[in-house]
Amino acid sequence: MLSIAERHKYILDRLNEQGYVKVLEIAQELDVTTVTIRKDLKYLEEKKLLFRTHGSASPANPHAPDMNIQVKEKQNSDKKRKIAIAATELIENNDSIILGSGSSIYALAEQITGGKNLTVVTSSINISYLLNKIDDICVIQLGGTLRKSSHSAIGETAIKAFDEIACSKFFMGVDGIDLDYGLTTSNIDEARLNRKMIQSSLKMIVLADSSKFGRRGFGKICNLDEVDVIITDSGISESTVKILEESGIELIIVE
């Protein structure tokens, strides 16, 4: 039987390895009751060493706040650039693609060049302005209510446009990826539009740096089983890699 200090070290080590721990799993592994583990987690949270959630714990508060895109662009910018470069490899000649909003997708737009005769549907005004400068890219800008923090269109007008649009691929950024809860963004209207974009595309590709794992935004987009490809960086934990690959998701990891 481990001492209290040894249990605490075990929990924190697992948290560091996996990015999360579950009460039931830790209790079974240490052969103690779930009540004991909950008390351990409460103590460690009071010491600001973790953040408790329902039946589990994470290293920090998993809630993803709504932030202005100009702030997001400065966060993990080098990782986003490398992820974006990898994403361009999935764009083929004569593709019709949907680009969502957000800093990761804008980073992708910055890497797209001419020569492929693309049709791009996007809610992002910044992306439309950027890609419209390229001669052989046809840009379809979605209308709707302008969301100031993301410089993108949301609402029923944007959603209804997809009743008449079908594309090969949807490239989406997210604010959070929770292995149990799924993909989320910080805005409910953005989440609704993303769900419609998923329905209007043959393949859904998520661009997310490793900081997005274990987090949740306010608006749920979809479950993990709807994702075809995730492109991320090497900061992702081995346990998360295993879970994603076992669920049938193609995982592309950039260094």
N, C-alpha and C positions, 0 to 999 in steps of 0.2 A: 504494500500500500504506500503510495507516494505521500510525502508531507504536503502541507498547504503551499509552501514555497516552491516545491517541485512541481505541483500541479499548475501553479501560476506560470512557471517557466515553460512547461509543456504547452500550455495554451498560447502563450505569446510566441513561442517558436513556430507552432502550427499556423498561427495568424500571419507570421512573417513569410512562411513558405507558400501558403495558399491564398492569402488575401482575405480570408474569412474563416470562421469556425462555426460549427453547428453544435448546439447543446447536446442533442441526443447522441451524435457521433462521439464527441469527446467523453461523455459519460460512459458509453460502452467501451471505449478504448481504455479508460482508466479504471473501469469496474467500480464506478461510484454512481450515486443517484443523480438525476437531472437537477434536483434541488441543490445539491452540493455545487454543481457546475454553475448554476445560475447565481449562487452566492459568490462564487469565484469571479464571475464576469462582472457582477455588481461592484465588487471591491476594486477590480482592475479598471472599471470605468470611472470610479471615484478618483483614482490615481491618474486619470486621463491617459491611460495606456491603450484603450480601445473604446468602441462605441457599440452599445447593445442595440439589437433589433429583435423582432419576434423570433425566438428560437435560435438565434445566432448572434454573431458579433463581427464587426469589421474594424480595420485599423483607425478609421476616422468616420465622421458623419457621412453616410452614403448619399445624402440628399444633394442633388445637383441644382444649384440656383440658376435663375435666369440671368444671363450676363449679356452685355452688348457685344456684338461681333468684333468690334475693334479691340476689346479686351481679350476675347478668345483667340484672336489671331496671334497674339503675343505669347500665348501659352503653348509650350511644346512645339514651337514652330518648325524646328529642324526635323522632328519626328513626323510631323504632318506633311512636310515636303517629301520625305522619303516614301511615306505611305502613298502620297499622291502620284509619285513617279511609278510606283508598282501598279497603281490603279489604271494608269494610261495604257499599260500592256494588255488590258482586258477590252479596250475599245478597238473595234475592227472597222475596216473600210465600209462606208455606206451605212453605218450604224445609226439608229434612232435611239437616243438615250435621254433619260430623265436625270437632271442634277438637282438635288435638294438644296437647302440653304445651309449656312454655317461655315465656320472657318476651315474645316477639313475639306469640304467640297469646293470652297473657293480656291484652296491650295491645289486641288485637282484641276480646276479650270485654268489656273496659271500654267499648268504643264501641258495643256492641250494645244497642239499646233495644227497648221493646215495640212492638206494633202490626203485627208480621209473622207471628204464629202459627207460631213455629219449633219444630222438634224438633232438639235438640242432643245429639250423642253425644260424650263426652269422657273421656279418661283422667285429666284434671287435677282434683284435688279443689278447688283454689282456684277454677277456672273454674266448676265445678258449684255451689259455694257462692254465687258472684257472680251467676250467671244464674238460679238457682233463686228469686231474689227477684222476678223479673219474671213477672207473672201468665200471659202468653200464650206462655211458652217452656216446653216440656216437656224436661227434662234427663234424659238417660240416663247415669248414672255407671258406667263400667266398673269391674269388680272385679279383684282380683289382688294381687300383691305391691306394697306401697307403696315406691316409690323416693324416698328421703328428700331427695335433692338437687333433685328437680324437683316434689315433692309430687304425684306421679302414679302410676297403676297400670301395672304391666308384668307380663309372664309369660303362661303358657298360658291362664289364665282370661280375661284381657283379649283375647287373640288369638282364642280360640274364640267369643267373643261375636259376632264378625263373620261367622261362618258363617250367621247368621240376620238380618243387618243389611245394608241397601243404602241409600246416601245419595247425594244429588245432588253434593255438593262436600266436599272434604277440605282444610281450611286447615292447613298444616304449617309449623312453624319448623324450622330446621336449624342445625347448628354449622359446617358448611362446604359450599361449592359449588366443586368443582374441575371445570373445563371438560372435562377428559379422564376423570377418575375418577367424577364424578357427585356426588350429594348424600349427606352423611354427618351423623351425630350422634356424641356422645362416648360413648354407651352402646350395646352390642350388642343388649341386650334391647329398648331403645327403638327401635332400627333395625328389628328384627323386627316389632314392633307397627306401626310406620309403614308397612312393606311391606304388611301385611294391611289397613290402613286405605286404602291406595291401591287395592287390589283391590276394596274394598267401596264405592268412590265412582266417579261418572261423570267428575268433573273434579278434578284436583289443583292446588291453588293454594299457592305457596310465598311466605311472608313472610320476607324476609331483607334486613337493612341491608347496605350495600356492604362493610362490614368482613368479611363472611362469604365473599366471593369469594376464590378462591385458597387456601382453607384446607381441611383434611381432619380429620374426627373419626375416632374408632376404629371405629365401626360404619357400614358402608355401607347406605344406604337404597335407592337406585335410580340408574339412569343418567339423564342429562339428557333422553333421548328420551321418558321417561315423564311429564315435567312439561308441564302445559298453560299455566300462568300463573306468572310471577314478579313480585312487587311489591317494589321496592327504592327506594333514594334516588339522588340525582344524583351521588353519589360513585363510582358505577360507571364503569369506563373505557370509552372509545368502542370499543376493540377487543373488549371483552367484550360490549357491546351488539350489535355486528355479528354476533358468533358466535352469540349466543343467538337473535337474530331470524332468522338464516339457518337455524337448526335448527328453526324453526317454533314457537318459544315466544312466547307473547304477553307482552310486557314492559311493565309499568306503572311509570313512574319518578316519584316525588314529589320536589318541591323542598324 
